[in-house]
């Protein structure tokens, strides 16, 4: 079953779930090396058109976002500290700060903003 997840990316619901654009790359272009991601030229997360996809590193993805004016940070150090101390559900905290629940989880686990 193909669906669109909360991050906007298409996925195929199997166990485990697979991102649709990665499956499209694999089906049309072959194996994805472990160190690479499948990126979108079209900036349309649910897109699975192999002509719109290319391989790149995390640094390539960040450079692509910056070049297209899509790189921005919604969190400030003060917001990150507030998230870390917030005892409400991660979904509620995420909505309040305008970020994803996944980012709230990563802040609380110290995976990001751990220098504060």
N, CA, C and O atoms as a GROMACS GRO file, in nm:
protein
  464
    1UNK      N    1   0.085  -0.117   0.000
    1UNK     CA    2   0.000   0.000   0.000
    1UNK      C    3   0.089   0.124   0.000
    1UNK      O    4   0.181   0.134   0.081
    2UNK      N    5   0.063   0.216  -0.089
    2UNK     CA    6   0.139   0.340  -0.097
    2UNK      C    7   0.064   0.448  -0.020
    2UNK      O    8  -0.058   0.463  -0.034
    3UNK      N    9   0.136   0.523   0.061
    3UNK     CA   10   0.075   0.629   0.142
    3UNK      C   11   0.174   0.743   0.156
    3UNK      O   12   0.291   0.730   0.119
    4UNK      N   13   0.126   0.854   0.210
    4UNK     CA   14   0.213   0.968   0.240
    4UNK      C   15   0.217   0.982   0.390
    4UNK      O   16   0.114   0.991   0.456
    5UNK      N   17   0.339   0.984   0.444
    5UNK     CA   18   0.357   0.993   0.588
    5UNK      C   19   0.353   1.136   0.639
    5UNK      O   20   0.336   1.228   0.560
    6UNK      N   21   0.369   1.155   0.769
    6UNK     CA   22   0.362   1.287   0.831
    6UNK      C   23   0.474   1.382   0.786
    6UNK      O   24   0.461   1.503   0.800
    7UNK      N   25   0.582   1.328   0.733
    7UNK     CA   26   0.692   1.412   0.684
    7UNK      C   27   0.670   1.453   0.539
    7UNK      O   28   0.748   1.531   0.484
    8UNK      N   29   0.566   1.399   0.475
    8UNK     CA   30   0.536   1.433   0.337
    8UNK      C   31   0.594   1.336   0.236
    8UNK      O   32   0.563   1.346   0.117
    9UNK      N   33   0.676   1.242   0.280
    9UNK     CA   34   0.736   1.145   0.189
    9UNK      C   35   0.643   1.027   0.169
    9UNK      O   36   0.576   0.982   0.262
   10UNK      N   37   0.639   0.977   0.046
   10UNK     CA   38   0.562   0.858   0.017
   10UNK      C   39   0.631   0.737   0.077
   10UNK      O   40   0.754   0.733   0.085
   11UNK      N   41   0.552   0.640   0.120
   11UNK     CA   42   0.610   0.516   0.170
   11UNK      C   43   0.521   0.400   0.134
   11UNK      O   44   0.401   0.416   0.110
   12UNK      N   45   0.580   0.284   0.131
   12UNK     CA   46   0.509   0.160   0.106
   12UNK      C   47   0.497   0.090   0.240
   12UNK      O   48   0.598   0.062   0.305
   13UNK      N   49   0.375   0.063   0.280
   13UNK     CA   50   0.357   0.006   0.413
   13UNK      C   51   0.370  -0.146   0.408
   13UNK      O   52   0.275  -0.219   0.379
   14UNK      N   53   0.488  -0.187   0.436
   14UNK     CA   54   0.522  -0.328   0.458
   14UNK      C   55   0.596  -0.327   0.589
   14UNK      O   56   0.617  -0.222   0.649
   15UNK      N   57   0.635  -0.439   0.633
   15UNK     CA   58   0.718  -0.444   0.753
   15UNK      C   59   0.858  -0.484   0.712
   15UNK      O   60   0.874  -0.598   0.669
   16UNK      N   61   0.959  -0.401   0.720
   16UNK     CA   62   0.952  -0.261   0.762
   16UNK      C   63   0.898  -0.173   0.651
   16UNK      O   64   0.886  -0.215   0.536
   17UNK      N   65   0.864  -0.049   0.688
   17UNK     CA   66   0.814   0.047   0.589
   17UNK      C   67   0.931   0.098   0.506
   17UNK      O   68   1.040   0.120   0.558
   18UNK      N   69   0.907   0.117   0.377
   18UNK     CA   70   1.009   0.166   0.286
   18UNK      C   71   0.966   0.298   0.224
   18UNK      O   72   0.849   0.314   0.187
   19UNK      N   73   1.058   0.392   0.214
   19UNK     CA   74   1.028   0.517   0.147
   19UNK      C   75   1.013   0.491  -0.002
   19UNK      O   76   1.098   0.426  -0.063
   20UNK      N   77   0.904   0.541  -0.059
   20UNK     CA   78   0.869   0.510  -0.197
   20UNK      C   79   0.975   0.556  -0.297
   20UNK      O   80   1.003   0.486  -0.394
   21UNK      N   81   1.035   0.674  -0.274
   21UNK     CA   82   1.133   0.722  -0.370
   21UNK      C   83   1.259   0.635  -0.370
   21UNK      O   84   1.325   0.622  -0.473
   22UNK      N   85   1.291   0.577  -0.256
   22UNK     CA   86   1.406   0.485  -0.250
   22UNK      C   87   1.375   0.355  -0.324
   22UNK      O   88   1.461   0.300  -0.393
   23UNK      N   89   1.252   0.306  -0.310
   23UNK     CA   90   1.211   0.185  -0.384
   23UNK      C   91   1.211   0.212  -0.534
   23UNK      O   92   1.252   0.127  -0.612
   24UNK      N   93   1.165   0.331  -0.574
   24UNK     CA   94   1.164   0.367  -0.716
   24UNK      C   95   1.306   0.370  -0.771
   24UNK      O   96   1.332   0.318  -0.880
   25UNK      N   97   1.398   0.430  -0.696
   25UNK     CA   98   1.538   0.433  -0.741
   25UNK      C   99   1.590   0.290  -0.759
   25UNK      O  100   1.648   0.256  -0.862
   26UNK      N  101   1.568   0.209  -0.659
   26UNK     CA  102   1.618   0.072  -0.662
   26UNK      C  103   1.560  -0.004  -0.781
   26UNK      O  104   1.632  -0.078  -0.848
   27UNK      N  105   1.432   0.012  -0.807
   27UNK     CA  106   1.366  -0.060  -0.916
   27UNK      C  107   1.417  -0.016  -1.054
   27UNK      O  108   1.431  -0.098  -1.144
   28UNK      N  109   1.444   0.113  -1.070
   28UNK     CA  110   1.481   0.165  -1.202
   28UNK      C  111   1.630   0.185  -1.221
   28UNK      O  112   1.679   0.181  -1.334
   29UNK      N  113   1.704   0.206  -1.113
   29UNK     CA  114   1.846   0.238  -1.126
   29UNK      C  115   1.940   0.140  -1.057
   29UNK      O  116   2.058   0.134  -1.090
   30UNK      N  117   1.889   0.063  -0.962
   30UNK     CA  118   1.973  -0.035  -0.895
   30UNK      C  119   1.997  -0.005  -0.749
   30UNK      O  120   1.927   0.075  -0.687
   31UNK      N  121   2.097  -0.070  -0.696
   31UNK     CA  122   2.129  -0.064  -0.553
   31UNK      C  123   2.171   0.077  -0.512
   31UNK      O  124   2.240   0.147  -0.586
   32UNK      N  125   2.127   0.117  -0.393
   32UNK     CA  126   2.164   0.246  -0.335
   32UNK      C  127   2.280   0.219  -0.239
   32UNK      O  128   2.262   0.148  -0.140
   33UNK      N  129   2.398   0.275  -0.265
   33UNK     CA  130   2.509   0.255  -0.172
   33UNK      C  131   2.473   0.303  -0.032
   33UNK      O  132   2.400   0.401  -0.016
   34UNK      N  133   2.523   0.234   0.069
   34UNK     CA  134   2.489   0.265   0.209
   34UNK      C  135   2.516   0.409   0.249
   34UNK      O  136   2.444   0.464   0.333
   35UNK      N  137   2.617   0.470   0.192
   35UNK     CA  138   2.655   0.604   0.234
   35UNK      C  139   2.578   0.714   0.160
   35UNK      O  140   2.603   0.833   0.184
   36UNK      N  141   2.485   0.677   0.072
   36UNK     CA  142   2.414   0.777  -0.009
   36UNK      C  143   2.265   0.778   0.019
   36UNK      O  144   2.207   0.678   0.062
   37UNK      N  145   2.205   0.893  -0.007
   37UNK     CA  146   2.060   0.911   0.004
   37UNK      C  147   2.005   0.932  -0.137
   37UNK      O  148   2.078   0.964  -0.230
   38UNK      N  149   1.874   0.913  -0.151
   38UNK     CA  150   1.807   0.942  -0.277
   38UNK      C  151   1.741   1.079  -0.260
   38UNK      O  152   1.653   1.097  -0.176
   39UNK      N  153   1.784   1.175  -0.341
   39UNK     CA  154   1.738   1.313  -0.331
   39UNK      C  155   1.642   1.347  -0.445
   39UNK      O  156   1.641   1.281  -0.549
   40UNK      N  157   1.561   1.451  -0.424
   40UNK     CA  158   1.462   1.494  -0.524
   40UNK      C  159   1.506   1.622  -0.594
   40UNK      O  160   1.533   1.722  -0.529
   41UNK      N  161   1.515   1.619  -0.727
   41UNK     CA  162   1.538   1.742  -0.804
   41UNK      C  163   1.414   1.831  -0.798
   41UNK      O  164   1.425   1.954  -0.800
   42UNK      N  165   1.297   1.769  -0.792
   42UNK     CA  166   1.170   1.840  -0.801
   42UNK      C  167   1.126   1.898  -0.667
   42UNK      O  168   1.029   1.975  -0.662
   43UNK      N  169   1.193   1.864  -0.559
   43UNK     CA  170   1.156   1.911  -0.424
   43UNK      C  171   1.013   1.874  -0.386
   43UNK      O  172   0.947   1.946  -0.312
   44UNK      N  173   0.966   1.760  -0.438
   44UNK     CA  174   0.832   1.712  -0.409
   44UNK      C  175   0.847   1.578  -0.335
   44UNK      O  176   0.862   1.474  -0.399
   45UNK      N  177   0.843   1.579  -0.201
   45UNK     CA  178   0.874   1.459  -0.123
   45UNK      C  179   0.801   1.331  -0.164
   45UNK      O  180   0.864   1.225  -0.162
   46UNK      N  181   0.672   1.334  -0.200
   46UNK     CA  182   0.609   1.206  -0.236
   46UNK      C  183   0.643   1.158  -0.378
   46UNK      O  184   0.601   1.049  -0.416
   47UNK      N  185   0.716   1.236  -0.455
   47UNK     CA  186   0.748   1.201  -0.594
   47UNK      C  187   0.832   1.074  -0.601
   47UNK      O  188   0.926   1.056  -0.524
   48UNK      N  189   0.796   0.987  -0.694
   48UNK     CA  190   0.868   0.861  -0.716
   48UNK      C  191   0.921   0.851  -0.859
   48UNK      O  192   0.966   0.745  -0.901
   49UNK      N  193   0.914   0.959  -0.934
   49UNK     CA  194   0.959   0.959  -1.073
   49UNK      C  195   1.111   0.945  -1.076
   49UNK      O  196   1.180   1.035  -1.029
   50UNK      N  197   1.164   0.836  -1.130
   50UNK     CA  198   1.309   0.816  -1.130
   50UNK      C  199   1.385   0.929  -1.200
   50UNK      O  200   1.501   0.954  -1.167
   51UNK      N  201   1.322   0.996  -1.296
   51UNK     CA  202   1.388   1.108  -1.365
   51UNK      C  203   1.408   1.227  -1.273
   51UNK      O  204   1.490   1.315  -1.302
   52UNK      N  205   1.334   1.233  -1.162
   52UNK     CA  206   1.343   1.345  -1.067
   52UNK      C  207   1.437   1.314  -0.951
   52UNK      O  208   1.457   1.399  -0.864
   53UNK      N  209   1.494   1.195  -0.948
   53UNK     CA  210   1.573   1.151  -0.834
   53UNK      C  211   1.722   1.144  -0.869
   53UNK      O  212   1.760   1.119  -0.983
   54UNK      N  213   1.805   1.167  -0.768
   54UNK     CA  214   1.949   1.152  -0.785
   54UNK      C  215   2.011   1.110  -0.652
   54UNK      O  216   1.953   1.134  -0.546
   55UNK      N  217   2.127   1.050  -0.658
   55UNK     CA  218   2.197   1.006  -0.538
   55UNK      C  219   2.287   1.117  -0.486
   55UNK      O  220   2.344   1.193  -0.564
   56UNK      N  221   2.299   1.126  -0.356
   56UNK     CA  222   2.388   1.223  -0.296
   56UNK      C  223   2.410   1.194  -0.148
   56UNK      O  224   2.339   1.113  -0.088
   57UNK      N  225   2.506   1.261  -0.093
   57UNK     CA  226   2.537   1.248   0.050
   57UNK      C  227   2.448   1.344   0.130
   57UNK      O  228   2.374   1.423   0.072
   58UNK      N  229   2.455   1.335   0.260
   58UNK     CA  230   2.383   1.430   0.345
   58UNK      C  231   2.432   1.572   0.316
   58UNK      O  232   2.352   1.666   0.314
   59UNK      N  233   2.562   1.588   0.294
   59UNK     CA  234   2.617   1.720   0.261
   59UNK      C  235   2.560   1.769   0.128
   59UNK      O  236   2.530   1.888   0.115
   60UNK      N  237   2.546   1.681   0.030
   60UNK     CA  238   2.485   1.718  -0.098
   60UNK      C  239   2.340   1.764  -0.077
   60UNK      O  240   2.297   1.863  -0.136
   61UNK      N  241   2.268   1.692   0.007
   61UNK     CA  242   2.129   1.728   0.034
   61UNK      C  243   2.120   1.865   0.101
   61UNK      O  244   2.035   1.947   0.065
   62UNK      N  245   2.207   1.889   0.198
   62UNK     CA  246   2.208   2.020   0.266
   62UNK      C  247   2.245   2.132   0.169
   62UNK      O  248   2.184   2.239   0.173
   63UNK      N  249   2.343   2.108   0.081
   63UNK     CA  250   2.382   2.210  -0.017
   63UNK      C  251   2.268   2.236  -0.115
   63UNK      O  252   2.244   2.350  -0.154
   64UNK      N  253   2.197   2.130  -0.155
   64UNK     CA  254   2.083   2.143  -0.247
   64UNK      C  255   1.973   2.226  -0.182
   64UNK      O  256   1.914   2.313  -0.247
   65UNK      N  257   1.944   2.199  -0.055
   65UNK     CA  258   1.841   2.276   0.017
   65UNK      C  259   1.880   2.423   0.025
   65UNK      O  260   1.798   2.512   0.002
   66UNK      N  261   2.007   2.448   0.058
   66UNK     CA  262   2.055   2.586   0.072
   66UNK      C  263   2.049   2.658  -0.062
   66UNK      O  264   2.006   2.774  -0.067
   67UNK      N  265   2.091   2.593  -0.169
   67UNK     CA  266   2.090   2.654  -0.302
   67UNK      C  267   1.949   2.688  -0.347
   67UNK      O  268   1.929   2.783  -0.423
   68UNK      N  269   1.851   2.611  -0.301
   68UNK     CA  270   1.712   2.633  -0.340
   68UNK      C  271   1.636   2.720  -0.239
   68UNK      O  272   1.516   2.742  -0.253
   69UNK      N  273   1.707   2.770  -0.139
   69UNK     CA  274   1.644   2.859  -0.041
   69UNK      C  275   1.549   2.790   0.053
   69UNK      O  276   1.458   2.853   0.106
   70UNK      N  277   1.568   2.660   0.076
   70UNK     CA  278   1.478   2.586   0.164
   70UNK      C  279   1.540   2.555   0.299
   70UNK      O  280   1.478   2.490   0.382
   71UNK      N  281   1.661   2.601   0.322
   71UNK     CA  282   1.727   2.569   0.448
   71UNK      C  283   1.693   2.676   0.551
   71UNK      O  284   1.723   2.794   0.533
   72UNK      N  285   1.634   2.634   0.656
   72UNK     CA  286   1.605   2.725   0.766
   72UNK      C  287   1.593   2.644   0.894
   72UNK      O  288   1.562   2.524   0.891
   73UNK      N  289   1.617   2.708   1.001
   73UNK     CA  290   1.609   2.641   1.130
   73UNK      C  291   1.498   2.705   1.211
   73UNK      O  292   1.500   2.825   1.236
   74UNK      N  293   1.402   2.625   1.250
   74UNK     CA  294   1.290   2.677   1.328
   74UNK      C  295   1.324   2.684   1.477
   74UNK      O  296   1.254   2.751   1.554
   75UNK      N  297   1.429   2.617   1.516
   75UNK     CA  298   1.464   2.615   1.657
   75UNK      C  299   1.575   2.715   1.688
   75UNK      O  300   1.670   2.732   1.613
   76UNK      N  301   1.557   2.778   1.800
   76UNK     CA  302   1.661   2.863   1.857
   76UNK      C  303   1.714   2.789   1.980
   76UNK      O  304   1.652   2.694   2.026
   77UNK      N  305   1.826   2.832   2.034
   77UNK     CA  306   1.873   2.767   2.157
   77UNK      C  307   1.769   2.771   2.269
   77UNK      O  308   1.753   2.674   2.343
   78UNK      N  309   1.698   2.884   2.282
   78UNK     CA  310   1.596   2.894   2.387
   78UNK      C  311   1.483   2.794   2.365
   78UNK      O  312   1.435   2.732   2.460
   79UNK      N  313   1.440   2.779   2.239
   79UNK     CA  314   1.332   2.683   2.210
   79UNK      C  315   1.379   2.540   2.235
   79UNK      O  316   1.304   2.458   2.287
   80UNK      N  317   1.504   2.510   2.199
   80UNK     CA  318   1.557   2.376   2.221
   80UNK      C  319   1.561   2.344   2.371
   80UNK      O  320   1.528   2.233   2.412
   81UNK      N  321   1.602   2.441   2.451
   81UNK     CA  322   1.603   2.422   2.598
   81UNK      C  323   1.461   2.399   2.649
   81UNK      O  324   1.438   2.312   2.733
   82UNK      N  325   1.367   2.478   2.598
   82UNK     CA  326   1.227   2.464   2.642
   82UNK      C  327   1.172   2.327   2.604
   82UNK      O  328   1.100   2.266   2.682
   83UNK      N  329   1.205   2.280   2.485
   83UNK     CA  330   1.160   2.148   2.442
   83UNK      C  331   1.217   2.040   2.534
   83UNK      O  332   1.146   1.948   2.573
   84UNK      N  333   1.343   2.052   2.566
   84UNK     CA  334   1.408   1.952   2.650
   84UNK      C  335   1.340   1.943   2.788
   84UNK      O  336   1.332   1.835   2.846
   85UNK      N  337   1.292   2.056   2.839
   85UNK     CA  338   1.231   2.059   2.972
   85UNK      C  339   1.081   2.032   2.970
   85UNK      O  340   1.022   2.006   3.075
   86UNK      N  341   1.019   2.038   2.854
   86UNK     CA  342   0.874   2.023   2.842
   86UNK      C  343   0.831   1.881   2.877
   86UNK      O  344   0.888   1.785   2.825
   87UNK      N  345   0.733   1.867   2.964
   87UNK     CA  346   0.687   1.734   3.007
   87UNK      C  347   0.560   1.690   2.937
   87UNK      O  348   0.511   1.579   2.961
   88UNK      N  349   0.507   1.774   2.850
   88UNK     CA  350   0.386   1.736   2.776
   88UNK      C  351   0.422   1.636   2.666
   88UNK      O  352   0.539   1.605   2.645
   89UNK      N  353   0.320   1.587   2.596
   89UNK     CA  354   0.347   1.491   2.488
   89UNK      C  355   0.432   1.558   2.380
   89UNK      O  356   0.426   1.680   2.361
   90UNK      N  357   0.510   1.478   2.312
   90UNK     CA  358   0.596   1.530   2.206
   90UNK      C  359   0.514   1.592   2.093
   90UNK      O  360   0.558   1.688   2.030
   91UNK      N  361   0.397   1.538   2.066
   91UNK     CA  362   0.310   1.592   1.960
   91UNK      C  363   0.266   1.733   1.996
   91UNK      O  364   0.271   1.823   1.912
   92UNK      N  365   0.222   1.753   2.119
   92UNK     CA  366   0.178   1.886   2.165
   92UNK      C  367   0.295   1.984   2.161
   92UNK      O  368   0.280   2.097   2.115
   93UNK      N  369   0.410   1.942   2.210
   93UNK     CA  370   0.529   2.027   2.212
   93UNK      C  371   0.570   2.064   2.069
   93UNK      O  372   0.604   2.179   2.042
   94UNK      N  373   0.565   1.967   1.978
   94UNK     CA  374   0.602   1.991   1.839
   94UNK      C  375   0.509   2.095   1.775
   94UNK      O  376   0.556   2.186   1.707
   95UNK      N  377   0.380   2.081   1.798
   95UNK     CA  378   0.285   2.177   1.741
   95UNK      C  379   0.310   2.318   1.794
   95UNK      O  380   0.304   2.415   1.718
   96UNK      N  381   0.337   2.328   1.922
   96UNK     CA  382   0.362   2.459   1.982
   96UNK      C  383   0.483   2.528   1.920
   96UNK      O  384   0.483   2.650   1.901
   97UNK      N  385   0.585   2.450   1.889
   97UNK     CA  386   0.710   2.508   1.837
   97UNK      C  387   0.720   2.504   1.685
   97UNK      O  388   0.818   2.552   1.628
   98UNK      N  389   0.618   2.447   1.619
   98UNK     CA  390   0.618   2.444   1.473
   98UNK      C  391   0.722   2.352   1.413
   98UNK      O  392   0.778   2.381   1.306
   99UNK      N  393   0.750   2.241   1.480
   99UNK     CA  394   0.848   2.144   1.432
   99UNK      C  395   0.784   2.005   1.435
   99UNK      O  396   0.672   1.989   1.484
  100UNK      N  397   0.853   1.906   1.384
  100UNK     CA  398   0.801   1.770   1.383
  100UNK      C  399   0.819   1.703   1.520
  100UNK      O  400   0.905   1.741   1.599
  101UNK      N  401   0.736   1.603   1.544
  101UNK     CA  402   0.750   1.524   1.666
  101UNK      C  403   0.885   1.455   1.667
  101UNK      O  404   0.945   1.437   1.773
  102UNK      N  405   0.933   1.415   1.549
  102UNK     CA  406   1.063   1.348   1.541
  102UNK      C  407   1.175   1.440   1.588
  102UNK      O  408   1.267   1.395   1.656
  103UNK      N  409   1.167   1.569   1.553
  103UNK     CA  410   1.269   1.663   1.598
  103UNK      C  411   1.262   1.681   1.749
  103UNK      O  412   1.365   1.688   1.816
  104UNK      N  413   1.142   1.689   1.803
  104UNK     CA  414   1.126   1.700   1.948
  104UNK      C  415   1.191   1.580   2.016
  104UNK      O  416   1.262   1.594   2.115
  105UNK      N  417   1.166   1.461   1.962
  105UNK     CA  418   1.225   1.340   2.019
  105UNK      C  419   1.377   1.347   2.015
  105UNK      O  420   1.444   1.312   2.112
  106UNK      N  421   1.432   1.390   1.902
  106UNK     CA  422   1.578   1.398   1.888
  106UNK      C  423   1.638   1.500   1.984
  106UNK      O  424   1.747   1.479   2.037
  107UNK      N  425   1.567   1.611   2.009
  107UNK     CA  426   1.616   1.711   2.105
  107UNK      C  427   1.614   1.650   2.245
  107UNK      O  428   1.711   1.662   2.319
  108UNK      N  429   1.504   1.585   2.280
  108UNK     CA  430   1.492   1.527   2.414
  108UNK      C  431   1.594   1.415   2.438
  108UNK      O  432   1.642   1.398   2.551
  109UNK      N  433   1.628   1.341   2.334
  109UNK     CA  434   1.728   1.234   2.346
  109UNK      C  435   1.872   1.285   2.339
  109UNK      O  436   1.966   1.209   2.361
  110UNK      N  437   1.887   1.414   2.309
  110UNK     CA  438   2.022   1.471   2.300
  110UNK      C  439   2.092   1.441   2.169
  110UNK      O  440   2.214   1.456   2.159
  111UNK      N  441   2.016   1.398   2.067
  111UNK     CA  442   2.077   1.369   1.937
  111UNK      C  443   2.107   1.497   1.860
  111UNK      O  444   2.199   1.500   1.778
  112UNK      N  445   2.029   1.600   1.885
  112UNK     CA  446   2.053   1.732   1.826
  112UNK      C  447   2.044   1.836   1.937
  112UNK      O  448   1.978   1.813   2.038
  113UNK      N  449   2.107   1.948   1.918
  113UNK     CA  450   2.111   2.055   2.017
  113UNK      C  451   2.167   2.003   2.150
  113UNK      O  452   2.131   2.052   2.257
  114UNK      N  453   2.254   1.904   2.145
  114UNK     CA  454   2.308   1.846   2.269
  114UNK      C  455   2.418   1.932   2.331
  114UNK      O  456   2.467   1.900   2.439
  115UNK      N  457   2.457   2.039   2.265
  115UNK     CA  458   2.561   2.128   2.318
  115UNK      C  459   2.505   2.228   2.420
  115UNK      O  460   2.581   2.303   2.481
  116UNK      N  461   2.375   2.229   2.436
  116UNK     CA  462   2.311   2.325   2.529
  116UNK      C  463   2.314   2.275   2.672
  116UNK      O  464   2.266   2.343   2.762
   0.00000   0.00000   0.00000
